[in-house]
Amino acid sequence: MRRVTPVLVGLGSATVFGAVAWWWITFGDVVRYGYLSWREAGGCLVQNSDICSLAEALCLGSHPRFLVAYWASIFWLGVIVLSASLLTSERARVAQ
């Protein structure tokens, strides 16, 4: 368990950081141009909605398609991996 925890922390952190960076690349210009507020764009970080899809469509001209197609589930995947790392670290501590 001791070896698994740092790997999960690193993987989960990298996934969450990557999701936030991907979200910023996709929605930063949309907010800057006033199409969405920060609050509306922030909602796109954690869930997909029609307004998020519209904002992504507005962004197609300035970004390659693979960058614009933000997937909110990747953020939650990172959160799940980070949570699993906390559970494994607690189990390792109790087992000692």
C-alpha positions as a Markdown table, in Angstrom:
| # | Residue | x | y | z |
|---|---|---|---|---|
| 1 | Met | 0.0 | 0.0 | 0.0 |
| 2 | Arg | 2.8 | 2.4 | 0.7 |
| 3 | Arg | 4.0 | 2.4 | -2.9 |
| 4 | Val | 0.5 | 2.8 | -4.3 |
| 5 | Thr | -0.4 | 6.0 | -2.4 |
| 6 | Pro | 2.3 | 8.2 | -3.9 |
| 7 | Val | 1.5 | 6.9 | -7.4 |
| 8 | Leu | -2.2 | 7.6 | -7.0 |
| 9 | Val | -1.5 | 11.1 | -5.6 |
| 10 | Gly | 0.8 | 11.9 | -8.5 |
| 11 | Leu | -1.6 | 10.5 | -11.1 |
| 12 | Gly | -4.7 | 12.1 | -9.5 |
| 13 | Ser | -2.9 | 15.5 | -9.2 |
| 14 | Ala | -1.7 | 15.4 | -12.7 |
| 15 | Thr | -5.1 | 14.5 | -14.0 |
| 16 | Val | -6.8 | 17.3 | -12.1 |
| 17 | Phe | -4.1 | 19.8 | -13.1 |
| 18 | Gly | -4.4 | 18.7 | -16.7 |
| 19 | Ala | -8.2 | 19.0 | -16.6 |
| 20 | Val | -8.0 | 22.6 | -15.2 |
| 21 | Ala | -5.4 | 23.5 | -17.9 |
| 22 | Trp | -7.5 | 22.0 | -20.6 |
| 23 | Trp | -10.6 | 23.8 | -19.3 |
| 24 | Trp | -8.6 | 27.1 | -19.2 |
| 25 | Ile | -7.4 | 26.6 | -22.8 |
| 26 | Thr | -10.9 | 25.9 | -23.9 |
| 27 | Phe | -12.9 | 28.5 | -21.9 |
| 28 | Gly | -10.3 | 31.3 | -21.2 |
| 29 | Asp | -10.9 | 33.1 | -24.5 |
| 30 | Val | -14.7 | 32.6 | -24.2 |
| 31 | Val | -14.7 | 34.4 | -20.8 |
| 32 | Arg | -12.2 | 37.0 | -22.1 |
| 33 | Tyr | -14.5 | 37.9 | -25.0 |
| 34 | Gly | -17.5 | 38.1 | -22.7 |
| 35 | Tyr | -19.5 | 35.2 | -24.1 |
| 36 | Leu | -19.6 | 33.6 | -20.6 |
| 37 | Ser | -19.0 | 34.8 | -17.1 |
| 38 | Trp | -16.4 | 33.2 | -14.9 |
| 39 | Arg | -19.1 | 31.5 | -12.9 |
| 40 | Glu | -20.7 | 30.0 | -16.0 |
| 41 | Ala | -17.4 | 28.9 | -17.4 |
| 42 | Gly | -16.5 | 27.4 | -14.0 |
| 43 | Gly | -19.5 | 25.2 | -14.2 |
| 44 | Cys | -18.2 | 23.8 | -17.4 |
| 45 | Leu | -15.1 | 22.5 | -15.5 |
| 46 | Val | -17.3 | 20.0 | -13.5 |
| 47 | Gln | -20.2 | 19.3 | -15.8 |
| 48 | Asn | -21.3 | 19.5 | -19.5 |
| 49 | Ser | -24.3 | 21.5 | -20.4 |
| 50 | Asp | -25.8 | 23.2 | -23.4 |
| 51 | Ile | -24.1 | 26.5 | -22.6 |
| 52 | Cys | -20.8 | 24.8 | -22.4 |
| 53 | Ser | -21.3 | 23.2 | -25.8 |
| 54 | Leu | -22.2 | 26.5 | -27.2 |
| 55 | Ala | -19.1 | 28.1 | -25.7 |
| 56 | Glu | -17.0 | 25.3 | -27.2 |
| 57 | Ala | -18.5 | 25.9 | -30.6 |
| 58 | Leu | -17.7 | 29.7 | -30.3 |
| 59 | Cys | -14.1 | 28.7 | -29.6 |
| 60 | Leu | -13.6 | 26.5 | -32.7 |
| 61 | Gly | -12.0 | 29.3 | -34.8 |
| 62 | Ser | -9.2 | 30.0 | -32.4 |
| 63 | His | -8.2 | 26.5 | -31.1 |
| 64 | Pro | -7.6 | 23.1 | -32.7 |
| 65 | Arg | -10.7 | 20.8 | -32.3 |
| 66 | Phe | -8.9 | 18.3 | -29.9 |
| 67 | Leu | -8.3 | 21.2 | -27.4 |
| 68 | Val | -11.8 | 22.6 | -27.6 |
| 69 | Ala | -13.5 | 19.3 | -26.9 |
| 70 | Tyr | -13.1 | 19.6 | -23.1 |
| 71 | Trp | -14.4 | 16.5 | -21.3 |
| 72 | Ala | -15.6 | 17.4 | -17.7 |
| 73 | Ser | -15.4 | 13.7 | -16.7 |
| 74 | Ile | -11.6 | 13.9 | -16.8 |
| 75 | Phe | -11.8 | 16.3 | -13.8 |
| 76 | Trp | -13.9 | 13.9 | -11.8 |
| 77 | Leu | -11.6 | 11.0 | -12.7 |
| 78 | Gly | -8.7 | 13.0 | -11.2 |
| 79 | Val | -10.8 | 13.7 | -8.1 |
| 80 | Ile | -11.6 | 10.0 | -7.7 |
| 81 | Val | -8.0 | 9.0 | -8.0 |
| 82 | Leu | -7.0 | 11.6 | -5.4 |
| 83 | Ser | -9.7 | 10.3 | -3.1 |
| 84 | Ala | -8.5 | 6.7 | -3.6 |
| 85 | Ser | -5.0 | 7.9 | -2.6 |
| 86 | Leu | -6.4 | 9.3 | 0.6 |
| 87 | Leu | -8.2 | 6.0 | 1.4 |
| 88 | Thr | -5.1 | 3.9 | 0.7 |
| 89 | Ser | -2.9 | 6.2 | 2.9 |
| 90 | Glu | -5.4 | 5.9 | 5.7 |
| 91 | Arg | -5.5 | 2.1 | 5.4 |
| 92 | Ala | -1.7 | 2.0 | 5.4 |
| 93 | Arg | -1.6 | 4.1 | 8.6 |
| 94 | Val | -4.2 | 1.9 | 10.3 |
| 95 | Ala | -2.4 | -1.3 | 9.3 |
| 96 | Gln | 0.8 | -0.1 | 11.0 |
